[in-house]
Amino acid sequence: VTEVLEETLTSIEGIKTLTSE
């Protein structure tokens, strides 16, 4: 479960970065 949460957080951060641009 932890791995999934980490992957989700990473994906969210990546999306936020793309959205910021």
C-alpha positions in Angstrom: 0.0 0.0 0.0 2.8 2.4 0.9 4.3 2.0 -2.6 1.0 2.8 -4.2 0.7 6.0 -2.1 4.2 7.1 -2.9 3.6 6.6 -6.6 0.3 8.5 -6.4 2.0 11.4 -4.6 4.8 11.4 -7.2 2.2 11.5 -10.0 0.3 14.4 -8.2 3.5 16.4 -7.8 4.3 15.8 -11.5 0.9 17.0 -12.6 1.2 20.1 -10.3 4.5 20.9 -12.0 3.0 20.6 -15.5 0.0 22.6 -14.4 2.3 25.3 -12.9 3.9 25.7 -16.3 
